[in-house]
Amino acid sequence: MLVKRSQKINCLDLKGQHQQLKAEIFEAFERVYEITAFSGGPFVEEFEKYFAGYSESDYCVGVNNGTSAIQLALLALGIGEGDEVIIPANTFIATAWGVTHVGATPVFVDCDPQTWEIDPSQIESKISSKTKAVIGVHLYGMPFDIDSVKSICDKHNLFLVEDAAQAQGAKYNGKSVGTFGEMACFSFYPGKNLGACGEAGGITTNHEKYALKLQSLRNHGCVTRYYHDEIGFNMRMGGLEGASLSIKLKYLEGWNNRRREIAKRYQKEIVNSKIKLQFQPENTDSVYHLFVVTTDEKEKFVTYLNEWNIAPGFHYPVPCHLQKAYSFLNYKIGDFPHSEYLAAHCVSLPMYAELTDDEVSYVIQVINNF
Ligand SMILES: Cc1ncc(COP(=O)(O)O)c(C=O)c1O
């Protein structure tokens, strides 16, 4: 008989990772402190070099968060007022913020009913003379159908930007995400697979011209101090964040592999006709930032999980096109049925590298008893 655990298993728990790395990270913080390299500087540059190498890109430009990364990437492409950028309705809202913050209009498309990622077959009907780019999101850590989206972009002369905020280390056809579009935008928010001790983000690219533009834009529009060649922003990455990220990057593959292990168990051992899992195409290697399932009995399932001391998450309860902030775009319920279904029925199971085998077995058993 299954015995209820006394300690809650949360959807995400950052304490284990940070306790394990405390001494190593504090030692790095001391090095930052000693040379007062708090904004940009050598610790950020070191991380940029490491992360570009890790993600098989020529350049990485560190910034203050993933939302800025999207905004700056679009600015570097010359996208602005009067332009349209196609993005999935099923994503975290920040994908859309990046578009809005450059003065362009986000144009939403539905997700695929099986993979829950941007549905390439919905894109072409949304292309207008104003469309400049498509942002594909590697949602929950799983690459979207890059080949199909890229071929549409090539056919219509559109830029492809990857929102890889949730997918550090994921692969598509054996190649790292972040290398397929003109640029890829990463978030290093603390809860991400690779998360800073603080807020941080970055853009990877294989194009020198974009890297140089991004370096200027993030730093008040200047290359030479106090000479401002263009309108810029203060969107630099902090030194403490950069230092913590360089340390954590050494552990990322191990953490991602542990997430893969847990996901494999969920996929194999959760056997309950009421619970539906995300379909994963063969050519994708997800890093399982989130493990989202759907059920028609969401309310009952969530209450039940909480009764058994499992606290799930919800990613995301409202699709972007129905967010109040975007009511001025006049989308309505029914526009994107698959994204709306997901929003209404999604439940995120516990997923982080420090989950023990016993905890994973417990989650599986509880779900199978539902
Ligand atoms: C898909 C997606 N895009 C963009 C972002 C924005 O990143 P940040 O929170 O670092 O601004 C996030 C992070 O939450 C995200 O999940």
The ligand as an SDF file (V2000), in Angstrom:
LIG
                    3D

 16 16  0  0  0  0  0  0  0  0999 V2000
    9.9340   30.7360  -23.2980 C   0  0  0  0  0  0  0  0  0  0  0  0
   10.5250   31.8870  -22.5310 C   0  0  0  0  0  0  0  0  0  0  0  0
   10.9040   32.9760  -23.2030 N   0  0  0  0  0  0  0  0  0  0  0  0
   11.4700   34.0180  -22.5680 C   0  0  0  0  0  0  0  0  0  0  0  0
   11.6720   34.0220  -21.2100 C   0  0  0  0  0  0  0  0  0  0  0  0
   12.1980   35.2550  -20.5470 C   0  0  0  0  0  0  0  0  0  0  0  0
   13.2930   35.0780  -19.7600 O   0  0  0  0  0  0  0  0  0  0  0  0
   13.5530   35.9600  -18.4510 P   0  0  0  0  0  0  0  0  0  0  0  0
   12.5990   35.5210  -17.4070 O   0  0  0  0  0  0  0  0  0  0  0  0
   14.9700   35.6630  -18.1190 O   0  0  0  0  0  0  0  0  0  0  0  0
   13.3510   37.3820  -18.8430 O   0  0  0  0  0  0  0  0  0  0  0  0
   11.3230   32.8870  -20.4770 C   0  0  0  0  0  0  0  0  0  0  0  0
   11.6110   32.8040  -19.0340 C   0  0  0  0  0  0  0  0  0  0  0  0
   10.9310   32.8240  -18.1390 O   0  0  0  0  0  0  0  0  0  0  0  0
   10.7080   31.7970  -21.1470 C   0  0  0  0  0  0  0  0  0  0  0  0
   10.3260   30.7010  -20.4760 O   0  0  0  0  0  0  0  0  0  0  0  0
  1  2  1  0
  2  3  1  0
  2 15  2  0
  3  4  2  0
  4  5  1  0
  5  6  1  0
  5 12  2  0
  6  7  1  0
  7  8  1  0
  8  9  2  0
  8 10  1  0
  8 11  1  0
 12 13  1  0
 12 15  1  0
 13 14  2  0
 15 16  1  0
M  END
$$$$
